Amino acid sequence: MGGPKVISRTATAAAAHGAVVARCSWGVLVLLLLSAVGTVQCLHSSATPAGLSEDFYAESCPEVFDIVAAGVALGTLTDIRLPASLLRVNFHDCWIGGCDASLSLDNTTTIFSEKFAAPNNNSIRGFNVLDAIKATLETVCPQTVSCADIVTIAARDSVALAGGQGWPVVLGRRDSLTSHFNQSASNGPDGLPSPFVNLSTTIANFAFRNFSATEMVTLSGSHTFGRARCAVVTPRFTNTKPFLLNDTNVIDPKLKAQLLKHCANASDPNLVINNLDQTTPNTFDNKYYTNLVKELGVLHTDQNLFSAQGANTGLVKLYGQKQNLFFSAFAEGMIKMQNLGPLTGTQGQIRLQCGKVNPSSSWTSSAESLLAVE
């Protein structure tokens, strides 16, 4: 029975790929993406969690990398914001409860989705693309690839597709059975980094997860692309947030006027957005750091990396001068972040759909079934 299954899966994958290739320039995008990803195999994690490996799906779903790359590339053709959005999903998922795709869960009668916690509400996005990738994988490699691993690969591919450097990812994560809403909504160091706090508070948030101040500056470079809502931009100018009182609040006057004008007539400040990087808003590069030197940080916490008392101004300047150095450091930081608290082995489950926990009577993964037979 092994032979026919492989042939069927290969034929299904070919059909799925063929249908997408017909969509204009998708093929070119995927080739470029895979080329960028394939140049960084010298990077490695110094502490890979037990149960994870780069070749976890080598036999059970060798198509996984191609399918995720295709989904990210296709989605980007119609949504230029997508790469930044998918990277943010990965960060917000891993930072809260570990990399277990808990953020992907929708509201139910028993689950309060993390998507509605204040840092995520009206802003976290890209789940339609992740769901489409999962659906394809369920056709080609049913009951095999976790949503947590899809998010992990998609984040790496998003950075590479937007012009950055990829990194090798270890796989084998499993999906959580519940959300971590309370932690997502927390204002403490166990929550998500706030855009309204001073530098020492941001450093404490990263230290809570054993990330240094240097790694904090490095991973903040994810704001080199993407958007920010007026709701998190303008409070620094009006001091409506108590966190900002008596704190460093440096910004280029022209940029301040531009942001205030753009947000002034917003009937809902959660729906009007601003480019985080005023130079190359859709490209993953080092312009984020050169902007901070010029006092062009859109978020209070971004500009603090350069302007606040005790800021690591030297590292900000160095990353602004040496893009390759930033790329390598960011890749290493992402490897560390993507290894936060994964569920492995028999923990959690492999969801059928990323937004829903499987019914209690549902299947186990195909790998578990094989082990049970043996």
C-alpha positions as CSV (number, residue, x, y, z in Angstrom):
1,M,0.0,0.0,0.0
2,G,3.0,2.3,0.5
3,G,3.7,2.6,-3.3
4,P,0.2,3.7,-4.4
5,K,0.0,6.2,-1.6
6,V,3.2,7.9,-2.7
7,I,2.2,8.0,-6.3
8,S,-1.2,9.4,-5.4
9,R,0.3,12.1,-3.2
10,T,2.8,13.1,-5.9
11,A,0.1,13.3,-8.5
12,T,-2.0,15.4,-6.1
13,A,0.9,17.7,-5.4
14,A,1.7,18.1,-9.1
15,A,-1.9,19.0,-9.8
16,A,-2.0,21.6,-7.0
17,H,1.3,23.1,-8.2
18,G,0.2,23.1,-11.8
19,A,-3.0,25.0,-11.0
20,V,-1.0,27.7,-9.1
21,V,1.8,28.0,-11.7
22,A,-0.9,29.1,-14.2
23,R,-1.3,32.2,-12.0
24,C,1.0,34.6,-13.7
25,S,4.4,35.2,-12.0
26,W,4.0,32.8,-9.1
27,G,6.7,30.4,-10.4
28,V,9.3,33.2,-10.6
29,L,8.5,34.3,-7.0
30,V,8.8,30.8,-5.6
31,L,12.1,30.2,-7.4
32,L,13.5,33.5,-6.0
33,L,12.2,32.6,-2.5
34,L,13.7,29.1,-2.5
35,S,17.0,30.5,-3.8
36,A,17.1,33.0,-0.9
37,V,16.2,30.4,1.7
38,G,18.8,28.0,0.4
39,T,21.8,30.3,1.0
40,V,21.8,30.1,4.7
41,Q,22.4,26.5,5.6
42,C,25.5,27.4,7.6
43,L,23.3,28.9,10.3
44,H,22.3,26.6,13.1
45,S,20.6,26.7,16.5
46,S,22.8,26.1,19.4
47,A,20.0,24.5,21.4
48,T,17.4,22.7,19.3
49,P,14.6,21.4,21.4
50,A,14.3,17.6,21.6
51,G,11.9,16.2,19.1
52,L,12.5,18.8,16.4
53,S,14.7,18.4,13.3
54,E,15.2,19.9,9.9
55,D,14.2,16.6,8.2
56,F,11.2,15.9,10.3
57,Y,8.9,15.6,7.3
58,A,11.5,14.2,4.9
59,E,9.5,11.0,4.4
60,S,6.0,11.8,5.6
61,C,5.7,15.1,3.6
62,P,8.7,16.1,1.5
63,E,6.5,18.6,-0.4
64,V,5.9,20.8,2.7
65,F,8.5,23.4,2.0
66,D,7.4,23.9,-1.6
67,I,3.7,24.1,-0.6
68,V,4.3,26.7,2.1
69,A,6.6,28.7,-0.3
70,A,3.9,28.6,-3.0
71,G,1.2,29.8,-0.6
72,V,3.3,32.7,0.7
73,A,4.3,33.8,-2.8
74,L,0.8,33.5,-4.2
75,G,-0.7,35.5,-1.3
76,T,1.9,38.2,-1.7
77,L,0.9,38.8,-5.3
78,T,-2.3,40.3,-4.1
79,D,-1.3,41.5,-0.7
80,I,2.1,43.3,-0.4
81,R,1.6,43.5,3.4
82,L,1.5,39.7,3.7
83,P,5.2,38.9,4.4
84,A,5.3,41.4,7.4
85,S,1.9,40.1,8.6
86,L,3.1,36.5,8.6
87,L,6.3,37.3,10.4
88,R,4.2,39.1,13.1
89,V,1.9,36.1,13.5
90,N,4.9,33.9,14.2
91,F,6.3,36.4,16.7
92,H,3.0,36.9,18.6
93,D,2.4,33.1,18.6
94,C,5.8,32.1,19.9
95,W,6.1,34.9,22.4
96,I,2.9,33.8,24.2
97,G,2.9,30.2,25.4
98,G,5.5,29.0,22.9
99,C,5.3,28.2,19.2
100,D,2.1,26.1,19.3
101,A,-0.2,27.9,16.8
102,S,-2.5,28.9,19.7
103,L,-2.9,32.3,18.1
104,S,-4.5,30.7,15.1
105,L,-7.5,29.4,17.1
106,D,-10.8,31.1,16.6
107,N,-13.4,31.9,19.3
108,T,-15.7,29.0,20.4
109,T,-17.9,28.4,23.4
110,T,-14.8,27.2,25.3
111,I,-11.9,29.1,23.7
112,F,-11.4,32.8,23.9
113,S,-9.2,33.5,20.9
114,E,-5.9,35.4,21.3
115,K,-6.8,37.2,18.1
116,F,-9.0,39.5,20.3
117,A,-6.5,40.4,22.9
118,A,-5.6,44.1,22.7
119,P,-2.2,43.8,21.0
120,N,-3.8,41.6,18.3
121,N,-7.3,42.9,17.9
122,N,-7.9,44.7,14.6
123,S,-4.3,44.1,13.5
124,I,-3.1,40.5,13.4
125,R,-3.7,39.1,9.9
126,G,-2.7,36.6,7.3
127,F,-4.7,33.6,8.6
128,N,-6.5,33.2,5.4
129,V,-3.2,32.4,3.7
130,L,-2.1,30.0,6.5
131,D,-5.5,28.3,6.3
132,A,-5.1,27.9,2.5
133,I,-1.7,26.4,2.9
134,K,-3.0,24.0,5.6
135,A,-5.8,22.9,3.3
136,T,-3.4,22.1,0.5
137,L,-1.2,20.1,2.9
138,E,-4.2,18.2,4.1
139,T,-4.8,17.1,0.5
140,V,-1.2,16.2,-0.2
141,C,0.0,15.0,3.2
142,P,-3.1,14.4,5.3
143,Q,-2.9,14.4,9.1
144,T,0.8,15.1,9.1
145,V,2.0,18.8,9.2
146,S,1.1,20.9,12.2
147,C,-0.2,24.5,11.9
148,A,2.7,25.5,14.2
149,D,5.2,24.3,11.7
150,I,3.4,26.0,8.9
151,V,3.6,29.3,10.7
152,T,7.3,28.7,11.4
153,I,8.1,28.1,7.7
154,A,5.9,30.9,6.4
155,A,7.7,33.4,8.6
156,R,11.1,32.4,7.3
157,D,9.8,32.4,3.7
158,S,8.2,35.8,4.2
159,V,11.5,37.4,5.2
160,A,13.3,35.9,2.3
161,L,10.6,36.8,-0.2
162,A,10.7,40.5,1.0
163,G,14.5,40.7,0.4
164,G,15.9,39.4,3.6
165,Q,18.0,36.3,4.5
166,G,16.3,33.0,5.3
167,W,17.4,30.5,7.9
168,P,17.1,26.7,8.4
169,V,14.0,25.7,10.4
170,V,13.6,22.7,12.6
171,L,10.2,21.1,12.5
172,G,8.1,18.7,14.5
173,R,6.0,21.1,16.5
174,R,2.5,20.2,17.5
175,D,-0.6,22.4,17.9
176,S,-2.0,23.5,21.2
177,L,-5.4,22.5,22.5
178,T,-6.3,25.9,23.8
179,S,-5.4,29.6,23.5
180,H,-3.4,31.7,25.9
181,F,-5.7,34.8,25.9
182,N,-4.9,36.1,29.4
183,Q,-1.2,36.1,28.7
184,S,-1.7,37.7,25.3
185,A,-3.7,40.5,27.1
186,S,-1.2,40.9,29.9
187,N,0.6,44.3,30.4
188,G,3.4,42.5,32.4
189,P,6.7,41.1,31.1
190,D,4.9,37.8,30.3
191,G,2.8,39.6,27.7
192,L,3.6,40.9,24.3
193,P,5.9,43.9,24.0
194,S,4.0,47.2,24.2
195,P,4.6,50.1,21.8
196,F,3.9,52.6,24.7
197,V,6.6,51.7,27.3
198,N,10.1,52.9,28.1
199,L,13.2,51.1,27.0
200,S,13.9,49.4,30.3
201,T,10.4,47.8,30.2
202,T,10.9,46.6,26.7
203,I,14.3,45.1,27.7
204,A,12.5,43.4,30.7
205,N,9.9,41.9,28.4
206,F,12.7,40.2,26.3
207,A,14.7,39.2,29.3
208,F,11.6,37.4,30.7
209,R,12.2,34.9,27.8
210,N,16.0,34.9,28.1
211,F,16.6,37.3,25.2
212,S,19.4,39.9,25.7
213,A,19.1,43.6,25.0
214,T,21.2,43.0,21.9
215,E,18.8,40.4,20.7
216,M,15.9,42.8,21.5
217,V,17.4,45.4,19.2
218,T,18.0,42.8,16.5
219,L,14.5,41.3,16.5
220,S,13.0,44.8,16.6
221,G,14.3,45.0,13.0
222,S,11.2,43.1,12.0
223,H,9.7,46.6,11.9
224,T,11.7,47.3,8.7
225,F,8.5,46.4,6.9
226,G,4.8,46.4,7.7
227,R,2.3,48.9,9.1
228,A,1.1,50.3,12.4
229,R,-2.4,51.5,13.3
230,C,-2.9,55.2,14.3
231,A,-4.1,53.8,17.6
232,V,-0.5,52.8,18.5
233,V,1.2,55.7,16.8
234,T,-0.5,59.0,17.9
235,P,-0.6,58.4,21.7
236,R,3.1,59.3,21.9
237,F,2.1,62.8,20.7
238,T,-0.8,63.4,23.1
239,N,0.4,61.6,26.2
240,T,-2.9,59.8,26.5
241,K,-0.9,56.8,27.6
242,P,0.6,57.2,31.1
243,F,3.6,55.1,30.1
244,L,4.8,58.1,28.0
245,L,4.9,60.7,30.7
246,N,8.4,62.1,31.3
247,D,9.8,59.6,28.9
248,T,12.0,60.2,25.8
249,N,9.8,61.2,22.9
250,V,12.1,62.1,20.0
251,I,10.8,62.3,16.4
252,D,11.5,64.2,13.3
253,P,9.1,67.2,13.2
254,K,8.1,66.7,9.6
255,L,7.3,63.0,10.2
256,K,5.3,64.0,13.3
257,A,3.3,66.4,11.3
258,Q,2.7,63.9,8.6
259,L,1.6,61.2,11.0
260,L,-0.8,63.5,12.9
261,K,-2.3,64.8,9.6
262,H,-2.8,61.2,8.3
263,C,-4.5,60.1,11.5
264,A,-6.4,63.3,12.3
265,N,-9.5,62.4,10.3
266,A,-9.6,58.7,11.2
267,S,-13.1,57.8,12.4
268,D,-11.5,54.6,13.7
269,P,-7.8,54.8,14.6
270,N,-7.6,51.0,14.4
271,L,-8.4,51.0,10.7
272,V,-6.0,53.7,9.5
273,I,-2.4,52.5,9.1
274,N,1.1,54.0,8.6
275,N,4.3,52.6,7.2
276,L,6.7,51.5,9.9
277,D,9.6,52.1,7.6
278,Q,9.3,55.4,5.9
279,T,12.0,54.5,3.3
280,T,11.3,51.0,2.0
281,P,8.0,50.0,3.7
282,N,7.6,46.6,1.9
283,T,11.2,45.5,1.8
284,F,13.1,43.6,4.5
285,D,16.4,45.5,4.8
286,N,18.4,47.6,7.3
287,K,16.6,50.9,6.5
288,Y,14.8,50.6,9.8
289,Y,18.0,51.3,11.6
290,T,19.1,54.2,9.4
291,N,15.7,55.7,10.0
292,L,16.2,55.6,13.7
293,V,19.4,57.5,13.5
294,K,17.4,60.2,11.5
295,E,14.7,60.2,14.2
296,L,12.2,58.6,11.8
297,G,11.0,55.9,14.2
298,V,7.2,55.7,13.9
299,L,6.6,53.8,17.1
300,H,7.8,55.3,20.5
301,T,9.5,52.0,21.4
302,D,11.3,51.9,18.0
303,Q,12.9,55.3,18.4
304,N,13.8,54.5,22.0
305,L,16.3,52.0,20.7
306,F,18.4,54.9,19.5
307,S,17.2,58.0,21.5
308,A,16.4,56.8,25.0
309,Q,18.8,57.0,27.9
310,G,20.9,53.9,27.9
311,A,19.9,53.0,24.3
312,N,22.2,50.8,22.3
313,T,23.0,53.5,19.8
314,G,26.2,51.8,18.6
315,L,24.4,48.6,17.5
316,V,21.7,50.6,15.8
317,K,24.3,52.5,13.8
318,L,26.2,49.3,13.0
319,Y,23.2,47.6,11.7
320,G,22.4,50.7,9.6
321,Q,25.9,50.5,8.1
322,K,26.2,46.7,7.7
323,Q,23.1,45.1,6.3
324,N,24.6,41.6,6.1
325,L,25.5,41.7,9.8
326,F,21.9,42.6,10.7
327,F,20.6,39.8,8.4
328,S,22.8,37.2,10.1
329,A,22.0,38.3,13.6
330,F,18.2,38.5,12.8
331,A,18.3,34.9,11.4
332,E,20.0,33.7,14.6
333,G,17.5,35.5,16.7
334,M,14.6,34.0,14.8
335,I,16.0,30.5,15.2
336,K,16.1,31.1,18.9
337,M,12.6,32.6,19.0
338,Q,11.1,29.8,16.9
339,N,12.3,27.3,19.4
340,L,10.4,28.8,22.3
341,G,8.3,26.2,24.1
342,P,7.3,23.9,21.3
343,L,4.9,21.0,21.9
344,T,6.4,17.8,20.6
345,G,5.9,14.0,20.7
346,T,2.4,13.2,21.9
347,Q,1.7,16.7,23.3
348,G,-1.1,18.7,21.7
349,Q,-2.3,17.5,18.4
350,I,-2.0,18.0,14.6
351,R,-5.1,20.1,13.8
352,L,-7.3,19.4,10.8
353,Q,-7.9,23.1,10.5
354,C,-5.7,25.7,12.0
355,G,-8.6,27.7,13.5
356,K,-10.2,24.7,15.3
357,V,-9.2,22.1,17.8
358,N,-9.9,18.6,16.5
359,P,-13.0,16.8,17.9
360,S,-12.0,14.4,20.7
361,S,-12.9,11.5,18.5
362,S,-10.7,12.7,15.6
363,W,-7.7,10.9,14.2
364,T,-4.2,10.9,15.4
365,S,-1.4,11.8,13.1
366,S,-0.3,9.3,10.4
367,A,3.0,9.0,12.1
368,E,1.3,8.1,15.4
369,S,-0.8,5.5,13.6
370,L,2.3,3.9,12.1
371,L,3.9,3.7,15.5
372,A,0.7,2.2,17.0
373,V,0.7,-0.5,14.3
374,E,4.4,-1.3,14.9
